[in-house]
Amino acid sequence: MKTLKKITLKDLNNFKKGALKALVAAASEPVFVGRIIGSVRAQESVPSPYGEALKFKGTFVAYGHDGEEARAVVAYLPSPVDEMLSQQINELQGGKPKLENPVDFALDVFAVEDSGETGYKYLCKPLLETKVADPLAAILGNVAPLKLSAPVAQATIGTDAKEEAPATTEEAAPASETPAKAGKK
């Protein structure tokens, strides 16, 4: 496992210039480029050498072409997936400027031959529906439910405890039959 400053397909795979293009040209089917799973807590548009890029902040795990795992707190996704995820996040947050809960997503990224400048384009396959996360529900799902045998009666302050105690089927031994006096008859 490696820890990255940011997850990008380039950083994830350490592809040299032209390597992905050569892989795609030699393949008869889509080439697996990576799996990205994440929980987005914030997003912003930032300048890049190629124009504006969408920067996602949160917790991300990714697997490269070779299956090696990487983790980061920032992710840049390929276009148009980044724009689609951003749009889904905006819809889920209901026009609020800040996410109240993280948004979870998972996808596989493939490359296929294309006549454009790079020689390939990305295809993304969602692995689950993008949704607002409920971290507490995830924790509760991993903890066994609390099981109590029976409710315990509690005396309320200011009342007689005898009135609050549950009735029992066993009767107390008469005062003359207590263990200390039982053997003296």
Secondary structure by P-SEA (a helix, b strand, c coil): cccccccccccccccccaaaaaaaaacccccccbbbbbbbcbbbbbbccccbbbbbbcbbbbbcccbbbbbbccccccaaaaaaaaaaaaaaacccccccbbbbbcbbbbbbbbcccccbbbbbbbccccccccaaaaaaaaccccccccbbbbbcccccccccccccccccccccccccccccc
